[in-house]
Amino acid sequence: GEGLKTLNASLSNSKHKSYLCVLPATYLSDLYHVYGQRLLQSNVRSFLEFRGLSNKGMRMTLLEEPENFFVYNNGITVTASSHQTKMVGKQLVITELENMQIVNGGQTTAVIYFAPKEPRGPFSKEGTNALWSDIDLKKVSVQMKLTILEDLEEAPAMTANISRFSNTQAAVTKADLESNHPMHLRIEKISRRTSVTGVDGIPRKWFYERSRGQYTIQLRAKRTAAQKNNFTAQYPKKHKFVKTDMAKYENTWRLRPDQVSEGAQKNLHVLGEKLKKEWEQNENNFRESFYQDLIAKAILFKSVDKAINTAEWYKASRGYKAQAVTYTIAMLRHLLHKQNKEINLNRIYSNQKLSEAFLSQTLDLARFVRHHLMDDEFRDGNANISQFAKKKIAWEKMQELDYDDLMIPDEDLLNTQQQKDQAYQTKALGKAGAYVGVSERILQVSQDEWAALIEYLKDDEKLPFNDRKVNSVRLCIYLHQGKKVPQPHQAKEALEIRDWAMGRDFSFFEG
């Protein structure tokens, strides 16, 4: 339309441009209708439904006092990678935003969108005619704080800080703030496109909930019963796992049950720092093979958890199951490593379950492990079992125990040579995945734009990079033509050059 009226809120020496706007709720609802979760990609939470007091309160305000919604609500915090403005008379107007993201205010946005679509109403039991569908968004406006983050490398850190320091209507956890790391984005992407065939022969998918509430909001977005049933058939709720689950499975596998026992948030933070460093060293280690192994670890963890919960010896004396599960799996791997053997994750992933013999042996080990965790003598006077399990000494003492009753079938394990073959195959698949990722990113930029970038670079005699890097841009044109695929480092160079040029005065518009 005519643009969004705004007030420039930037200081003259500010690195980032900031604006204050009043956004019509109808416009915000329309945006969400068109873009959905894409609008909240940088938001650390998805819609948490109408269970919480804040969301219930917003919904009631929309119905009873729509003109006061602006007064009561904190508004939304938005980022964009670039923007265009113009003066209309004496009024500054925003005419274009690229990569608009609602960093804080996802609950506000979702309530505005979903509330008028809710069935019935708050007073329907009393026989009145008040319905949620009576909400008139034309009477509602929302405060919007907008920040332009043009530095692509700095943007993720700035986004996390904005989420951390903004006023929130639902608490932001440490796990929420991890959401936008590229590793989590990749796991999410792979989970949405990867089908696995279960024991009943029906293909299904696992759902990685990178942003809290994603599963619920995607389910709610399905308007008919048939659509909801199709979604839950494709993504069974038991196949949903979140970031803290991922960290629990992965750090147990890495033989750190003591850290897992520290709790979900702390374990994610500790492991998250390691994973970030590993990502920086070689992101190819986090492709399809990593995802498939992660699902196998999830199945292993969930199966052991369920088996312990239903075991007669556990029913006789419940408690400390979480510690027993992580210590059992870590102990299992420790014992196998002493025999130069490893759990066959490929078999677990392919079958989507553990073999009966494997599970039976693991359950016997679980009884042994839990018995020692609860034994006063083993704990050396540490009265609190939960606190003891968090200590490194607990894991060190567990590894000193002798256990000779482990008899797992060979088909459930990998010997030394099989482990080497598996490692080689994983590395090769990682490289292949890198080529696919490179191609996708380059092909998102048109051949004409790459050609225009080459011409732009010719006009500058003092480029801050050499001819070899410029040649990486030419290789992107060849990829479009089906002639050659750039190496990952060449693609990275080409994309960095494009970002550099766009940060100056290079722009390209499709004719």
C-alpha positions in Angstrom: 0.0 0.0 0.0 1.2 3.5 0.9 3.8 2.2 3.3 4.1 2.1 7.1 4.3 5.4 9.0 7.3 5.4 11.2 9.5 7.4 13.6 13.3 7.2 13.3 14.6 6.1 16.7 18.3 5.8 15.8 20.9 7.9 17.4 23.3 9.7 15.0 26.2 7.5 16.0 24.2 4.2 16.2 25.5 1.3 14.2 22.0 -0.1 13.6 19.0 1.8 12.3 15.9 1.6 14.5 12.3 2.7 14.1 9.1 2.9 16.0 5.9 2.1 14.2 2.2 1.5 14.9 1.1 -1.6 13.0 -2.6 -2.3 12.3 -3.5 -5.7 13.7 -5.3 -6.6 10.4 -2.0 -6.2 8.6 -0.1 -8.3 11.1 -2.7 -11.0 10.9 -2.5 -11.0 7.1 1.2 -11.2 7.2 1.0 -14.3 9.5 -1.6 -15.8 7.2 0.7 -15.5 4.2 4.1 -16.4 5.8 3.2 -18.3 9.0 6.2 -19.7 10.8 8.6 -18.1 8.3 7.7 -14.8 9.9 8.8 -16.2 13.3 11.9 -18.0 12.1 14.1 -16.0 14.4 11.6 -16.1 17.3 12.7 -18.4 20.1 9.1 -19.6 20.8 6.2 -20.6 18.7 2.6 -20.2 19.8 2.1 -21.6 23.3 -1.7 -21.8 22.8 -4.3 -20.2 25.1 -3.3 -22.1 28.2 -1.1 -19.4 29.8 -2.6 -16.4 31.5 -0.9 -13.9 29.2 -2.4 -15.4 26.0 -5.8 -15.7 27.6 -5.6 -12.1 28.8 -4.7 -10.9 25.3 -7.5 -12.8 23.8 -10.0 -11.3 26.2 -8.7 -7.8 25.6 -9.2 -8.3 21.8 -12.8 -9.2 22.5 -13.7 -6.8 25.2 -11.4 -3.8 24.9 -9.8 -3.9 21.4 -9.1 -0.2 21.5 -6.9 -0.7 24.6 -4.9 -3.6 23.2 -2.1 -1.1 22.2 -2.2 0.3 25.8 -1.9 -3.1 27.6 0.4 -4.9 25.2 4.2 -4.6 24.9 4.1 -4.9 21.2 6.4 -6.7 18.9 10.1 -6.5 18.2 11.1 -6.9 14.5 14.3 -7.2 12.6 15.0 -7.0 8.9 18.2 -7.3 6.8 17.5 -4.2 4.7 14.7 -1.6 4.1 13.6 1.2 2.0 12.0 4.5 3.1 10.6 7.7 1.6 9.1 11.0 2.8 5.4 11.5 2.2 5.0 15.2 2.9 6.7 15.5 6.3 6.0 11.9 7.3 8.7 9.2 7.1 7.3 6.0 5.6 8.8 2.5 5.3 8.1 1.1 1.9 10.0 -2.2 1.9 11.5 -4.7 4.4 13.7 -7.6 3.4 13.7 -10.7 5.6 11.3 -9.3 8.2 11.4 -11.4 11.3 9.4 -11.1 14.6 12.1 -11.7 17.2 9.9 -10.9 20.2 6.2 -10.9 20.1 5.4 -14.3 18.6 2.7 -14.8 21.2 1.1 -11.5 20.4 1.2 -12.2 16.7 -0.3 -15.7 17.0 -3.0 -14.6 19.4 -4.1 -11.8 17.0 -4.2 -14.4 14.2 -5.8 -17.4 16.0 -8.2 -15.7 18.5 -10.9 -14.6 16.0 -10.8 -18.2 14.6 -11.4 -19.9 17.9 -14.8 -21.7 18.2 -17.4 -20.7 20.7 -16.7 -17.9 23.1 -15.8 -17.1 26.7 -19.5 -16.8 27.8 -21.1 -19.4 25.7 -21.9 -21.7 28.7 -24.0 -18.9 30.2 -26.0 -18.7 27.0 -24.8 -15.3 25.8 -23.9 -14.5 22.2 -20.3 -13.4 22.8 -18.0 -15.4 20.5 -14.3 -15.2 19.8 -15.3 -14.7 16.1 -16.8 -11.3 17.2 -13.2 -9.9 17.6 -12.8 -6.9 15.3 -9.1 -6.6 14.5 -9.8 -3.3 12.7 -10.0 -1.7 16.2 -6.6 -3.1 17.2 -3.1 -1.7 16.6 0.2 -3.0 17.8 3.4 -1.2 18.7 6.4 -2.3 16.6 10.0 -1.7 17.3 12.1 -2.3 14.2 15.9 -2.8 13.9 17.7 -3.2 10.6 20.6 -5.7 11.0 22.6 -5.3 7.8 25.7 -7.2 9.1 24.8 -10.8 8.3 27.6 -12.2 10.5 26.6 -10.2 13.5 22.8 -10.7 13.0 22.5 -14.1 14.9 24.2 -12.7 18.0 22.2 -9.5 17.9 19.0 -11.5 17.5 19.8 -13.6 20.6 20.5 -10.4 22.6 17.3 -8.8 21.5 15.4 -11.9 22.6 17.3 -12.0 25.9 16.8 -8.3 26.8 13.3 -7.6 25.3 10.3 -7.5 27.6 8.6 -10.9 27.3 5.1 -12.3 28.1 6.4 -15.8 28.5 9.7 -16.7 30.0 12.6 -17.3 27.6 14.7 -20.3 28.6 18.4 -20.8 27.7 17.2 -23.6 25.3 15.1 -21.1 23.5 18.1 -18.8 22.9 19.9 -21.7 21.1 17.2 -22.0 18.5 18.7 -20.0 15.7 22.1 -21.6 15.5 22.6 -23.1 12.0 23.0 -26.6 13.4 19.5 -26.5 14.9 18.1 -25.1 11.6 19.7 -27.9 9.7 18.4 -30.6 12.0 15.0 -29.1 11.7 15.2 -29.0 7.9 16.4 -32.6 7.6 13.6 -33.8 10.0 10.9 -32.2 7.8 12.1 -34.0 4.6 13.2 -37.4 6.0 10.7 -40.3 6.2 11.4 -43.5 8.0 9.5 -46.8 7.8 8.3 -48.1 11.1 7.7 -51.6 12.3 4.3 -51.5 10.7 5.6 -50.6 7.3 4.1 -47.1 7.3 6.5 -44.2 6.5 6.6 -41.5 9.1 8.8 -38.6 10.1 10.4 -37.4 13.3 9.7 -33.8 14.3 12.5 -31.8 15.6 11.0 -28.9 17.5 13.7 -26.3 17.1 11.5 -23.5 18.4 9.3 -24.2 21.4 5.7 -24.8 20.4 6.3 -25.5 16.7 4.5 -28.8 16.8 1.4 -27.4 18.4 1.1 -24.4 16.1 1.5 -26.5 13.0 -1.1 -28.9 14.2 -3.5 -26.0 15.1 -3.0 -24.5 11.6 -4.7 -27.5 10.1 -8.3 -26.4 9.9 -10.1 -29.7 9.4 -10.1 -33.0 11.3 -8.8 -34.8 8.2 -5.9 -32.4 7.9 -5.1 -32.8 11.6 -5.2 -36.5 11.3 -2.9 -36.5 8.3 -0.4 -34.3 10.2 -0.3 -36.5 13.3 -0.1 -39.6 11.0 3.0 -38.1 9.3 4.4 -36.7 12.5 3.3 -38.9 15.5 3.6 -37.0 18.8 5.8 -39.7 20.2 8.2 -38.8 17.3 8.6 -35.2 18.5 11.8 -34.2 20.3 13.1 -30.8 21.4 16.6 -29.3 21.7 17.0 -30.5 25.3 16.0 -34.0 24.3 18.6 -33.9 21.5 21.3 -32.8 24.0 20.3 -35.6 26.4 20.6 -38.3 23.7 23.8 -36.9 22.3 25.7 -36.2 25.6 24.7 -39.7 26.9 26.2 -41.2 23.8 29.3 -39.1 24.4 29.7 -40.8 27.8 28.8 -37.8 30.0 25.9 -39.1 32.1 27.0 -36.8 34.9 26.4 -33.7 32.7 23.1 -35.1 31.5 22.1 -35.5 35.2 22.8 -31.8 35.7 19.4 -31.0 34.1 18.0 -30.3 30.7 18.9 -26.6 30.4 22.5 -26.9 31.8 23.2 -30.0 29.8 22.1 -28.3 26.6 24.2 -25.2 27.4 27.4 -27.3 28.1 27.0 -29.6 25.0 25.8 -26.7 22.9 29.1 -24.9 23.3 30.9 -28.0 22.2 28.6 -28.6 19.2 29.1 -25.0 18.1 32.9 -25.4 18.0 32.5 -28.7 16.1 30.2 -27.0 13.7 32.8 -24.3 13.0 35.5 -26.8 12.5 33.5 -28.9 10.0 29.8 -28.4 9.5 29.7 -31.5 7.2 29.7 -33.6 10.3 26.1 -32.4 10.9 24.3 -33.7 7.9 22.0 -36.6 7.1 24.3 -39.2 8.8 24.4 -37.2 12.0 20.6 -36.9 11.9 20.0 -40.6 11.4 22.4 -41.5 14.2 20.6 -38.9 16.4 17.3 -40.6 15.7 18.8 -44.0 16.5 20.1 -42.5 19.8 16.6 -41.2 20.5 15.1 -44.6 19.9 17.8 -46.2 22.2 17.1 -43.7 25.0 13.3 -43.8 24.8 13.3 -47.7 24.6 15.6 -48.0 27.7 13.5 -45.5 29.5 10.2 -47.3 28.8 11.7 -50.7 29.6 13.0 -49.5 33.0 9.6 -47.9 33.8 7.7 -51.2 33.1 10.3 -53.5 34.8 9.0 -55.3 37.9 12.2 -54.5 39.9 11.6 -50.8 39.2 7.9 -50.9 40.0 8.9 -52.3 43.4 11.0 -49.3 44.2 10.5 -46.3 41.9 12.7 -43.2 41.5 15.8 -42.0 39.8 14.8 -43.3 36.5 16.3 -40.4 34.5 19.7 -41.0 36.1 19.4 -44.8 35.5 18.7 -44.4 31.8 21.6 -42.0 31.0 24.1 -44.0 33.2 23.0 -47.3 31.7 23.5 -46.3 28.1 26.8 -44.7 28.9 27.9 -47.8 30.8 26.8 -50.0 28.0 29.1 -48.1 25.5 31.9 -48.2 28.0 31.7 -51.9 28.4 31.5 -52.4 24.6 34.5 -50.2 24.0 36.6 -52.4 26.2 35.8 -55.1 23.7 36.5 -52.8 20.7 32.8 -53.0 19.8 30.2 -50.4 19.2 26.4 -50.2 19.1 25.1 -50.6 15.5 23.1 -47.4 15.2 22.3 -48.1 11.5 20.4 -51.2 12.5 18.4 -49.3 15.1 17.6 -46.6 12.6 16.6 -49.0 9.9 14.3 -51.1 12.2 13.1 -48.1 14.2 13.4 -50.2 17.3 15.9 -52.3 19.4 16.0 -56.0 19.0 14.5 -58.0 21.9 17.8 -59.5 22.8 19.6 -56.1 22.8 16.9 -54.5 25.0 16.8 -57.5 27.4 20.5 -57.3 27.9 20.4 -53.5 28.4 17.6 -53.8 30.9 19.7 -56.3 33.0 22.5 -53.8 32.9 20.1 -51.0 33.9 19.2 -52.9 37.1 22.8 -53.3 38.0 23.6 -49.6 37.3 20.6 -48.3 39.3 21.3 -50.6 42.2 24.8 -49.0 42.5 23.5 -45.5 42.2 21.2 -46.1 45.1 23.8 -47.9 47.2 25.1 -45.8 50.1 28.5 -47.5 50.1 29.0 -46.9 46.4 28.1 -43.2 46.9 30.8 -42.9 49.7 28.5 -41.0 52.0 26.8 -38.8 49.4 23.2 -38.9 50.8 21.5 -37.2 47.9 21.4 -39.6 44.9 20.4 -36.9 42.4 23.3 -34.6 43.4 25.7 -37.5 43.4 24.8 -38.5 39.9 25.8 -34.9 38.7 29.4 -35.4 39.9 32.1 -36.6 37.7 33.3 -39.0 40.4 30.0 -40.9 40.1 30.7 -41.7 36.5 34.3 -42.5 37.2 33.3 -45.0 40.0 30.7 -46.5 37.7 33.4 -47.3 35.0 35.5 -49.1 37.6 32.7 -51.7 38.2 33.0 -55.2 36.8 30.1 -56.5 34.7 30.6 -59.7 32.9 27.0 -60.7 31.9 26.8 -58.6 28.7 25.8 -60.9 25.8 24.5 -58.8 22.9 24.1 -60.4 19.5 26.8 -59.6 16.9 24.2 -58.1 14.5 23.4 -55.4 17.0 27.1 -54.4 17.2 29.9 -53.2 15.0 33.4 -54.7 15.2 36.6 -52.6 14.6 36.6 -52.9 10.8 32.9 -52.2 10.6 33.4 -49.1 12.7 36.2 -47.9 10.3 34.0 -48.6 7.3 31.1 -46.7 8.9 33.3 -43.7 9.7 34.6 -43.6 6.1 31.0 -43.7 4.7 29.9 -41.0 7.1 32.7 -38.7 5.9 31.9 -39.4 2.3 28.2 -38.7 2.8 29.1 -35.5 4.6 31.1 -34.2 1.7 28.3 -35.2 -0.7 25.8 -33.3 1.5 28.1 -30.3 1.4 28.0 -30.2 -2.4 24.2 -30.4 -2.3 24.0 -27.5 0.3 26.4 -25.4 -1.8 24.3 -25.9 -4.9 21.1 -25.0 -3.1 22.5 -21.7 -1.8 24.1 -20.7 -5.1 21.0 -21.6 -7.1 18.9 -19.3 -4.9 20.7 -16.5 -6.6 19.9 -16.2 -10.3 22.5 -16.7 -13.1 21.8 -13.1 -14.3 22.6 -11.7 -10.8 25.9 -13.6 -10.6 26.8 -12.3 -14.1 25.8 -8.7 -13.0 28.1 -9.1 -10.0 31.0 -10.0 -12.2 30.4 -6.8 -14.2 30.2 -4.8 -11.0 33.5 -6.2 -9.8 35.2 -5.2 -13.0 34.6 -1.5 -12.3 36.5 -1.6 -9.1 40.3 -1.6 -9.5 41.0 -2.0 -5.8 39.1 -5.0 -4.6 39.8 -6.3 -1.1 40.2 -9.8 -2.5 42.2 -11.5 -5.3 41.3 -12.8 -8.8 41.1 -16.3 -7.5 38.2 -15.4 -5.3 36.5 -13.5 -8.1 36.8 -16.6 -10.1 34.6 -18.3 -7.5 31.8 -16.0 -8.6 32.2 -17.2 -12.2 31.9 -20.8 -11.0 28.5 -20.0 -9.7 27.4 -19.1 -13.3 28.8 -22.4 -14.5 26.7 -24.2 -11.9 23.6 -22.7 -13.3 24.7 -23.8 -16.7 25.3 -27.4 -15.5 29.0 -27.2 -16.3 30.7 -27.3 -12.9 30.0 -27.4 -9.2 32.1 -25.1 -7.0 33.9 -26.5 -4.1 32.4 -25.6 -0.7 35.2 -23.1 0.0 34.6 -21.5 -3.4 30.9 -21.2 -2.8 31.6 -19.6 0.5 33.9 -17.1 -1.1 31.4 -16.2 -3.8 28.6 -15.6 -1.3 30.9 -13.5 0.9 31.8 -11.4 -2.2 28.1 -11.0 -3.0 27.4 -9.9 0.6 30.3 -7.4 0.4 29.1 -5.9 -2.8 25.5 -5.6 -1.5 26.9 -3.9 1.6 28.2 -1.2 -0.7 26.0 -0.1 -3.6 25.5 -3.3 -5.7 21.9 -4.2 -6.2 20.1 -6.4 -8.8 16.5 -6.6 -9.9 15.1 -9.3 -12.1 13.6 -7.9 -15.3 
